[in-house]
Amino acid sequence: MHIQSSFPPLPPQPEVNIHHILFGRPEQAEWPDYTVLIDDQTGQKRSFKEVEKQLALGATALGAKVSDGGLGLSGEGDEMIGLLGFNSLEYFDIVHSLLMVTTPFALISSYSTRFELVHALKTTRATRLFVDAKLLKNALSAIEDPEVHLTPDKIYILSGSPAKGRKSFGQMVDTVRRKKVPPEPVRPATKDTLAYLVMSSGTSGLPKAVAITHGNAIYSNIQAMVIAQVAEPFVPQRVELDGQTPISLAVLPMFHSYGLFAYILRATLRPTTYVILKRWDTAHYLKSIAKYRATHLTLVPSTVHQLVNHPDTKKTDLSSVVFMNCGAAYLPPELAAQMSRFLHTSSLLAQGYGLSECTIGALSRPFEGMLGMGAPPPDVTGILYPGLEARIVRDDGTDAALGEIGELWLRGGNISSGYWNNPQANASTFVDGWLRTGDQFRADERGYFFFADRGKDTLKVSGVQVSPKEIEDVLFAHPDKLISDVSVAGVSGGRTVDEKVPRAWIVLSPAGKKKGTAAVIKALEAWHQEQLSRYKWLRGGIEVVKEIPKTPTGKTMRRVLQEQYERRAKKAKAKL
């Protein structure tokens, strides 16, 4: 089944640096000099004009010649700048500044363990690294790995307290300001110019680096503009705020595609004030809504779940909230309904579907009346973004019929050019111009898409992709070689009905049998928690089995293990 977007066709895409889409547009000259950024920790504020001046200085600090006090990034060759930091003004600045000087950067999770950071640095082939001061120790440890070709003198401080003998981005900016170095011009870019890399587990395997070009990012922003134009007549009046500047809490990680676009790469499509929160804390988030009178919230299902179940939510004044968007993972209708009860009756709760491989979004839930449609069904995920086309594909590669579940394939200008230096993964994920999402959907004759299941092996935990294979590899890598076989899969127990948590089934090796079941489980618990970020931990537990069920061709039958576990869990719950 081949489905076209119901939206009008997109206008021609300009072949420019994405900076020219975000700044310098004619209508921006008529905007008031509103506050764009507020640092929640320090209270520091930046107006629109101040942001423009700061970014010009940032681009100059990075792109000017070393002899003039700059870093000398030419935008040519194999230069790749790693970014490892928490949400901050500096993170906002350096992303825009690097785009201006057409030097690609790699977004790396600030929650990375040493093991994960080594993998990210090897995968992205970062040549320099800007790091939050609190993460410097981890970074210096990671570059000791012989496969990471990054020297200590190529590591700089992005945010936080300056480190002795190590340059910071802020100091670089101060240098070119003090020396009055001529501003570095915005460098030209084409639709194929690499903008950045973002880590993603894709449909299976270890995390890979998704390559996003200036053209991908521009196409994605044009899609957002068209959606906004079509939706405008159908948006409830309260959401328009009567001329008030919207206030958004920037709490999702900026190293994630969702946070990157929500707070940085779409920050100037319309006047909005972004309050930068360093990281998620439910109680503090609720206080921030009331303190700043936040109007727009960007969340993922796991944070919605935490808000719904936090005792302070019912005591918090949420009357300022007019719009809430939930993305990154499927939001169950019952959880959406629970959240809506805390909001004003005219507030909008929007949701959609996307993945890093399509830059940011692919499906959005339409407002009632849009595109001649009535009220969308309560369980619908959305309709195709403008400029996108889709297929629902059976396991045998043929197109599914209307209403039949199959894998969602996508094609359009926002689809990534592929994984960075990973031809094997590209061959299985990007097929004849189509992106195989790995996710199961069905579609109806109206163009509505309905989420059915996470495909392949990848899990979504707290809105972030988790690769079972990555966890399996870590368990195998225990120095005492405690297991001879392992399988990791998702089981019930997440924050939402849809969310699964990782569980491991292991077969003991001779060394493991000698150590004993209890001791092995305890050792593997400590080991994998040391190696992996918290959201990848085996919250579903570790179980010792005699063998891992496999097909005649040797493929692990994860489904058998999952079904056995769920049956036992259901019986145990019934007894209670």
BALO-885677 format. One record per residue (C-alpha): residue in three letters; z, x, y. Coordinates in steps of 0.05 Angstrom, whole numbers, always signed. Layout:
BEGIN
REC   res        z        x        y
REC   ALA        Z        X        Y
...
***
This chain:
BEGIN
REC   res        z        x        y
REC   MET       +0       +0       +0
REC   HIS      -24      +30      +66
REC   ILE      +13       +5     +128
REC   GLN       -4      +17     +201
REC   SER      +46      +13     +258
REC   SER      +51      -55     +294
REC   PHE      +59      -20     +361
REC   PRO       +1       -7     +409
REC   PRO      -35      +59     +400
REC   LEU       -5     +119     +434
REC   PRO      -36     +147     +497
REC   PRO      -70     +216     +491
REC   GLN      -21     +272     +478
REC   PRO      -21     +328     +531
REC   GLU      -26     +399     +505
REC   VAL      +32     +427     +546
REC   ASN     +100     +458     +540
REC   ILE     +149     +401     +524
REC   HIS     +188     +422     +587
REC   HIS     +134     +388     +629
REC   ILE     +148     +323     +593
REC   LEU     +222     +328     +607
REC   PHE     +221     +354     +678
REC   GLY     +174     +348     +737
REC   ARG     +148     +278     +722
REC   PRO     +126     +240     +785
REC   GLU     +178     +185     +778
REC   GLN     +235     +236     +775
REC   ALA     +222     +252     +848
REC   GLU     +248     +182     +865
REC   TRP     +311     +189     +823
REC   PRO     +378     +198     +857
REC   ASP     +413     +265     +843
REC   TYR     +456     +233     +789
REC   THR     +505     +269     +742
REC   VAL     +469     +291     +679
REC   LEU     +524     +329     +643
REC   ILE     +600     +328     +640
REC   ASP     +639     +378     +599
REC   ASP     +696     +338     +568
REC   GLN     +740     +399     +559
REC   THR     +734     +429     +629
REC   GLY     +712     +370     +670
REC   GLN     +653     +411     +697
REC   LYS     +595     +368     +721
REC   ARG     +521     +381     +733
REC   SER     +473     +338     +774
REC   PHE     +399     +332     +758
REC   LYS     +380     +383     +811
REC   GLU     +434     +431     +787
REC   VAL     +408     +425     +716
REC   GLU     +338     +443     +739
REC   LYS     +364     +505     +776
REC   GLN     +407     +526     +717
REC   LEU     +350     +521     +668
REC   ALA     +305     +562     +713
REC   LEU     +358     +616     +714
REC   GLY     +367     +610     +638
REC   ALA     +292     +619     +625
REC   THR     +291     +679     +672
REC   ALA     +352     +710     +638
REC   LEU     +317     +704     +571
REC   GLY     +245     +718     +590
REC   ALA     +248     +770     +646
REC   LYS     +237     +843     +631
REC   VAL     +297     +883     +608
REC   SER     +288     +929     +668
REC   ASP     +297     +869     +713
REC   GLY     +361     +847     +678
REC   GLY     +330     +798     +629
REC   LEU     +329     +797     +553
REC   GLY     +254     +809     +550
REC   LEU     +235     +753     +503
REC   SER     +159     +750     +505
REC   GLY     +147     +689     +462
REC   GLU     +101     +731     +418
REC   GLY     +109     +766     +352
REC   ASP     +162     +748     +301
REC   GLU     +220     +736     +349
REC   MET     +266     +680     +323
REC   ILE     +331     +664     +360
REC   GLY     +388     +637     +318
REC   LEU     +435     +587     +352
REC   LEU     +504     +580     +322
REC   GLY     +550     +540     +366
REC   PHE     +588     +476     +381
REC   ASN     +565     +424     +431
REC   SER     +569     +455     +500
REC   LEU     +534     +461     +568
REC   GLU     +509     +529     +544
REC   TYR     +478     +498     +482
REC   PHE     +440     +448     +525
REC   ASP     +418     +505     +572
REC   ILE     +394     +554     +520
REC   VAL     +352     +503     +481
REC   HIS     +314     +483     +544
REC   SER     +309     +556     +568
REC   LEU     +280     +580     +502
REC   LEU     +229     +523     +502
REC   MET     +209     +543     +573
REC   VAL     +193     +615     +551
REC   THR     +161     +591     +485
REC   THR     +208     +631     +442
REC   PRO     +225     +593     +377
REC   PHE     +297     +584     +357
REC   ALA     +333     +564     +293
REC   LEU     +388     +511     +295
REC   ILE     +444     +532     +248
REC   SER     +505     +490     +230
REC   SER     +568     +511     +266
REC   TYR     +605     +489     +203
REC   SER     +570     +542     +160
REC   THR     +612     +583     +113
REC   ARG     +593     +656     +104
REC   PHE     +552     +638      +43
REC   GLU     +514     +583      +81
REC   LEU     +504     +626     +142
REC   VAL     +474     +683     +101
REC   HIS     +425     +633      +70
REC   ALA     +406     +605     +138
REC   LEU     +395     +673     +169
REC   LYS     +353     +696     +110
REC   THR     +312     +631     +110
REC   THR     +298     +630     +184
REC   ARG     +290     +705     +190
REC   ALA     +329     +705     +255
REC   THR     +319     +768     +296
REC   ARG     +374     +753     +347
REC   LEU     +434     +707     +345
REC   PHE     +472     +670     +400
REC   VAL     +540     +649     +373
REC   ASP     +602     +613     +398
REC   ALA     +659     +662     +407
REC   LYS     +701     +628     +355
REC   LEU     +645     +637     +303
REC   LEU     +632     +711     +318
REC   LYS     +675     +736     +261
REC   ASN     +636     +695     +211
REC   ALA     +570     +718     +240
REC   LEU     +589     +792     +237
REC   SER     +610     +782     +164
REC   ALA     +545     +748     +146
REC   ILE     +500     +803     +173
REC   GLU     +534     +852     +126
REC   ASP     +492     +821      +71
REC   PRO     +436     +870      +55
REC   GLU     +384     +814      +55
REC   VAL     +400     +794     +127
REC   HIS     +361     +839     +174
REC   LEU     +402     +829     +236
REC   THR     +441     +884     +270
REC   PRO     +507     +874     +310
REC   ASP     +473     +893     +376
REC   LYS     +428     +832     +369
REC   ILE     +487     +783     +369
REC   TYR     +507     +752     +435
REC   ILE     +560     +702     +457
REC   LEU     +533     +632     +471
REC   SER     +597     +597     +493
REC   GLY     +671     +609     +492
REC   SER     +710     +669     +516
REC   PRO     +667     +732     +525
REC   ALA     +677     +785     +471
REC   LYS     +691     +856     +493
REC   GLY     +628     +898     +493
REC   ARG     +583     +840     +476
REC   LYS     +536     +804     +525
REC   SER     +541     +730     +535
REC   PHE     +487     +681     +556
REC   GLY     +528     +664     +617
REC   GLN     +531     +738     +638
REC   MET     +456     +743     +629
REC   VAL     +446     +684     +676
REC   ASP     +495     +713     +727
REC   THR     +458     +779     +726
REC   VAL     +389     +750     +744
REC   ARG     +422     +705     +796
REC   ARG     +458     +764     +828
REC   LYS     +396     +808     +826
REC   LYS     +353     +751     +852
REC   VAL     +303     +764     +797
REC   PRO     +238     +724     +809
REC   PRO     +239     +660     +767
REC   GLU     +204     +664     +700
REC   PRO     +147     +612     +700
REC   VAL     +145     +559     +646
REC   ARG      +98     +588     +594
REC   PRO      +40     +548     +567
REC   ALA      +43     +517     +497
REC   THR       -5     +479     +453
REC   LYS      +12     +423     +404
REC   ASP      +15     +477     +349
REC   THR      +63     +524     +385
REC   LEU     +127     +531     +344
REC   ALA     +186     +503     +383
REC   TYR     +245     +509     +334
REC   LEU     +269     +508     +262
REC   VAL     +322     +459     +237
REC   MET     +356     +465     +169
REC   SER     +344     +409     +119
REC   SER     +353     +401      +44
REC   GLY     +288     +361      +41
REC   THR     +282     +320      -22
REC   SER     +313     +372      -67
REC   GLY     +335     +444      -73
REC   LEU     +370     +491      -25
REC   PRO     +367     +479      +50
REC   LYS     +299     +496      +80
REC   ALA     +277     +509     +152
REC   VAL     +235     +452     +179
REC   ALA     +184     +477     +230
REC   ILE     +177     +433     +292
REC   THR     +123     +447     +344
REC   HIS     +119     +430     +418
REC   GLY      +67     +378     +397
REC   ASN     +114     +346     +347
REC   ALA     +169     +340     +399
REC   ILE     +123     +313     +452
REC   TYR      +93     +262     +404
REC   SER     +163     +239     +385
REC   ASN     +182     +229     +458
REC   ILE     +118     +191     +473
REC   GLN     +136     +146     +414
REC   ALA     +204     +133     +445
REC   MET     +172     +117     +512
REC   VAL     +124      +66     +481
REC   ILE     +180      +33     +441
REC   ALA     +222      +27     +505
REC   GLN     +163       -4     +543
REC   VAL     +149      -55     +489
REC   ALA     +223      -71     +480
REC   GLU     +241      -78     +553
REC   PRO     +225     -153     +561
REC   PHE     +268     -169     +500
REC   VAL     +329     -128     +517
REC   PRO     +389     -171     +537
REC   GLN     +403     -168     +612
REC   ARG     +473     -137     +602
REC   VAL     +442      -75     +570
REC   GLU     +404      -61     +635
REC   LEU     +470      -47     +671
REC   ASP     +446      -73     +738
REC   GLY     +427       -4     +765
REC   GLN     +488      +33     +737
REC   THR     +472     +100     +705
REC   PRO     +485      +95     +629
REC   ILE     +541     +139     +603
REC   SER     +533     +168     +533
REC   LEU     +583     +208     +492
REC   ALA     +548     +269     +464
REC   VAL     +589     +280     +401
REC   LEU     +537     +287     +345
REC   PRO     +523     +361     +330
REC   MET     +467     +388     +374
REC   PHE     +444     +431     +315
REC   HIS     +425     +366     +279
REC   SER     +358     +332     +295
REC   TYR     +393     +268     +316
REC   GLY     +440     +302     +365
REC   LEU     +386     +350     +390
REC   PHE     +341     +293     +412
REC   ALA     +396     +244     +433
REC   TYR     +428     +293     +482
REC   ILE     +377     +348     +497
REC   LEU     +304     +333     +482
REC   ARG     +306     +261     +508
REC   ALA     +361     +272     +559
REC   THR     +315     +263     +619
REC   LEU     +269     +207     +597
REC   ARG     +313     +161     +639
REC   PRO     +374     +174     +683
REC   THR     +435     +180     +636
REC   THR     +501     +217     +641
REC   TYR     +521     +255     +577
REC   VAL     +594     +271     +565
REC   ILE     +594     +332     +519
REC   LEU     +647     +328     +465
REC   LYS     +655     +392     +424
REC   ARG     +664     +357     +357
REC   TRP     +682     +290     +325
REC   ASP     +754     +266     +328
REC   THR     +762     +191     +320
REC   ALA     +824     +182     +363
REC   HIS     +796     +226     +419
REC   TYR     +728     +191     +415
REC   LEU     +761     +123     +426
REC   LYS     +801     +151     +485
REC   SER     +736     +180     +514
REC   ILE     +701     +112     +511
REC   ALA     +756      +83     +554
REC   LYS     +764     +144     +599
REC   TYR     +690     +150     +617
REC   ARG     +673      +76     +610
REC   ALA     +619      +96     +561
REC   THR     +560      +48     +556
REC   HIS     +517      +79     +501
REC   LEU     +543     +105     +434
REC   THR     +504     +147     +383
REC   LEU     +535     +146     +314
REC   VAL     +522     +156     +240
REC   PRO     +548     +109     +185
REC   SER     +608     +152     +167
REC   THR     +632     +153     +240
REC   VAL     +622      +78     +245
REC   HIS     +665      +72     +182
REC   GLN     +720     +114     +214
REC   LEU     +719      +73     +278
REC   VAL     +722       +7     +239
REC   ASN     +782      +31     +199
REC   HIS     +821      +68     +254
REC   PRO     +883      +32     +279
REC   ASP     +868      +50     +352
REC   THR     +800      +15     +353
REC   LYS     +828      -55     +361
REC   LYS     +873      -29     +418
REC   THR     +816       +7     +455
REC   ASP     +778      -25     +512
REC   LEU     +706      -25     +488
REC   SER     +681      -74     +540
REC   SER     +638      -21     +574
REC   VAL     +596      -10     +512
REC   VAL     +529      -46     +516
REC   PHE     +488       -7     +465
REC   MET     +504      +29     +400
REC   ASN     +453      +65     +357
REC   CYS     +467      +86     +286
REC   GLY     +421     +135     +251
REC   ALA     +415     +193     +202
REC   ALA     +432     +149     +142
REC   TYR     +429      +77     +119
REC   LEU     +479      +31     +154
REC   PRO     +501      -25     +106
REC   PRO     +497      -95     +139
REC   GLU     +570     -110     +124
REC   LEU     +592      -46     +160
REC   ALA     +547      -63     +219
REC   ALA     +578     -132     +222
REC   GLN     +649     -103     +221
REC   MET     +632      -57     +279
REC   SER     +599     -113     +319
REC   ARG     +665     -151     +318
REC   PHE     +695      -98     +363
REC   LEU     +638     -101     +414
REC   HIS     +619     -152     +467
REC   THR     +578     -208     +438
REC   SER     +518     -188     +480
REC   SER     +522     -114     +461
REC   LEU     +465      -87     +418
REC   LEU     +476      -49     +353
REC   ALA     +411      -15     +336
REC   GLN     +392      +26     +276
REC   GLY     +334      +62     +247
REC   TYR     +311     +113     +197
REC   GLY     +286     +184     +205
REC   LEU     +290     +254     +178
REC   SER     +281     +324     +205
REC   GLU     +213     +330     +172
REC   CYS     +187     +275     +218
REC   THR     +220     +309     +278
REC   ILE     +270     +253     +289
REC   GLY     +250     +180     +275
REC   ALA     +203     +138     +233
REC   LEU     +229      +67     +231
REC   SER     +266      +27     +284
REC   ARG     +296      -42     +279
REC   PRO     +259      -87     +330
REC   PHE     +292     -135     +378
REC   GLU     +280     -209     +367
REC   GLY     +213     -229     +397
REC   MET     +183     -159     +400
REC   LEU     +110     -153     +378
REC   GLY     +109     -228     +365
REC   MET     +162     -222     +311
REC   GLY     +221     -268     +303
REC   ALA     +292     -246     +288
REC   PRO     +289     -188     +239
REC   PRO     +322     -200     +171
REC   PRO     +394     -174     +168
REC   ASP     +378     -123     +114
REC   VAL     +315      -94     +146
REC   THR     +315      -20     +163
REC   GLY     +259      -25     +213
REC   ILE     +184      -23     +229
REC   LEU     +141      +38     +236
REC   TYR     +144      +79     +300
REC   PRO      +81      +76     +342
REC   GLY      +28     +126     +320
REC   LEU      +54     +128     +248
REC   GLU      +24     +102     +184
REC   ALA      +58      +96     +117
REC   ARG      +47      +87      +43
REC   ILE      +95      +61      -10
REC   VAL      +78     +101      -72
REC   ARG      +94      +91     -146
REC   ASP     +117     +148     -191
REC   ASP      +46     +154     -218
REC   GLY      +18     +166     -148
REC   THR      -14      +98     -140
REC   ASP       +1      +52      -82
REC   ALA      +55       +0      -94
REC   ALA      +44      -74      -81
REC   LEU      +78     -115      -26
REC   GLY     +152     -122      -42
REC   GLU     +149      -68      -95
REC   ILE     +197       -8      -89
REC   GLY     +167      +61      -85
REC   GLU     +171     +127      -48
REC   LEU     +158     +125      +27
REC   TRP     +102     +170      +50
REC   LEU      +90     +181     +125
REC   ARG      +33     +209     +167
REC   GLY      +28     +220     +242
REC   GLY      +34     +269     +300
REC   ASN     +110     +275     +294
REC   ILE     +106     +299     +222
REC   SER     +127     +372     +214
REC   SER      +75     +425     +199
REC   GLY     +118     +444     +140
REC   TYR     +177     +487     +117
REC   TRP     +181     +557     +147
REC   ASN     +155     +609      +99
REC   ASN     +162     +564      +38
REC   PRO      +94     +548       +8
REC   GLN     +124     +522      -57
REC   ALA     +166     +469      -23
REC   ASN     +108     +451      +23
REC   ALA      +62     +439      -36
REC   SER     +109     +386      -65
REC   THR     +131     +353       +1
REC   PHE      +70     +355      +47
REC   VAL      +10     +326      +10
REC   ASP      -58     +318      +43
REC   GLY      -26     +307     +111
REC   TRP      +27     +260      +83
REC   LEU     +102     +273      +83
REC   ARG     +136     +252      +19
REC   THR     +204     +230      +43
REC   GLY     +236     +225      -26
REC   ASP     +268     +159       -5
REC   GLN     +255      +92      -39
REC   PHE     +233      +32       +3
REC   ARG     +197      -34       -2
REC   ALA     +155      -66      +51
REC   ASP     +132     -138      +65
REC   GLU      +70     -169      +96
REC   ARG     +101     -169     +165
REC   GLY     +109      -93     +166
REC   TYR     +184      -94     +155
REC   PHE     +212      -37     +113
REC   PHE     +274      -45      +70
REC   PHE     +314      +15      +45
REC   ALA     +324      +15      -30
REC   ASP     +354      +82      -51
REC   ARG     +358     +155      -38
REC   GLY     +303     +186      -78
REC   LYS     +302     +251     -116
REC   ASP     +368     +288     -121
REC   THR     +390     +295      -49
REC   LEU     +452     +259      -24
REC   LYS     +470     +236      +46
REC   VAL     +542     +250      +63
REC   SER     +567     +234     +134
REC   GLY     +494     +228     +153
REC   VAL     +477     +299     +130
REC   GLN     +433     +318      +71
REC   VAL     +470     +350      +13
REC   SER     +433     +386      -42
REC   PRO     +464     +380     -112
REC   LYS     +427     +444     -131
REC   GLU     +461     +483      -76
REC   ILE     +529     +462     -103
REC   GLU     +508     +477     -174
REC   ASP     +486     +547     -154
REC   VAL     +553     +560     -121
REC   LEU     +591     +538     -183
REC   PHE     +547     +583     -226
REC   ALA     +560     +641     -179
REC   HIS     +636     +643     -192
REC   PRO     +650     +716     -205
REC   ASP     +687     +700     -271
REC   LYS     +625     +664     -300
REC   LEU     +667     +604     -321
REC   ILE     +610     +556     -338
REC   SER     +547     +557     -380
REC   ASP     +516     +493     -352
REC   VAL     +528     +445     -295
REC   SER     +501     +382     -263
REC   VAL     +520     +353     -195
REC   ALA     +503     +282     -174
REC   GLY     +529     +228     -128
REC   VAL     +581     +176     -149
REC   SER     +616     +119     -113
REC   GLY     +673     +137      -67
REC   GLY     +640     +149       +1
REC   ARG     +660     +118      +67
REC   THR     +607      +64      +60
REC   VAL     +582      +24       +0
REC   ASP     +517      +62       +2
REC   GLU     +546     +132      +11
REC   LYS     +556     +173      -52
REC   VAL     +601     +234      -59
REC   PRO     +584     +296     -101
REC   ARG     +614     +302     -171
REC   ALA     +604     +359     -220
REC   TRP     +599     +358     -295
REC   ILE     +608     +427     -325
REC   VAL     +602     +460     -393
REC   LEU     +652     +516     -403
REC   SER     +627     +586     -420
REC   PRO     +665     +630     -469
REC   ALA     +704     +659     -410
REC   GLY     +718     +588     -386
REC   LYS     +743     +564     -453
REC   LYS     +789     +624     -456
REC   LYS     +817     +607     -387
REC   GLY     +827     +534     -403
REC   THR     +801     +468     -374
REC   ALA     +855     +458     -321
REC   ALA     +852     +530     -297
REC   VAL     +776     +529     -293
REC   ILE     +775     +465     -252
REC   LYS     +827     +493     -205
REC   ALA     +788     +558     -197
REC   LEU     +722     +522     -184
REC   GLU     +755     +475     -134
REC   ALA     +780     +534      -93
REC   TRP     +716     +574     -100
REC   HIS     +666     +520      -78
REC   GLN     +710     +499      -20
REC   GLU     +710     +570       +5
REC   GLN     +634     +576       -1
REC   LEU     +611     +508      +25
REC   SER     +622     +464      +86
REC   ARG     +672     +408      +77
REC   TYR     +621     +352      +73
REC   LYS     +591     +387      +11
REC   TRP     +657     +389      -26
REC   LEU     +663     +355      -94
REC   ARG     +702     +294      -70
REC   GLY     +679     +259     -134
REC   GLY     +716     +311     -176
REC   ILE     +698     +360     -232
REC   GLU     +693     +338     -304
REC   VAL     +687     +383     -366
REC   VAL     +636     +358     -417
REC   LYS     +611     +386     -483
REC   GLU     +538     +385     -460
REC   ILE     +494     +361     -403
REC   PRO     +445     +307     -427
REC   LYS     +372     +329     -418
REC   THR     +303     +304     -432
REC   PRO     +259     +337     -486
REC   THR     +228     +378     -430
REC   GLY     +296     +403     -407
REC   LYS     +304     +360     -345
REC   THR     +377     +341     -331
REC   MET     +390     +266     -339
REC   ARG     +437     +257     -281
REC   ARG     +431     +182     -285
REC   VAL     +465     +181     -353
REC   LEU     +525     +220     -326
REC   GLN     +529     +176     -265
REC   GLU     +527     +111     -305
REC   GLN     +580     +136     -353
REC   TYR     +625     +153     -294
REC   GLU     +614      +87     -258
REC   ARG     +630      +47     -321
REC   ARG     +696      +84     -330
REC   ALA     +713      +76     -256
REC   LYS     +698       +1     -259
REC   LYS     +743       -8     -321
REC   ALA     +799      +32     -288
REC   LYS     +794      -11     -225
REC   ALA     +795      -75     -266
REC   LYS     +860      -54     -300
REC   LEU     +892      -43     -233
***
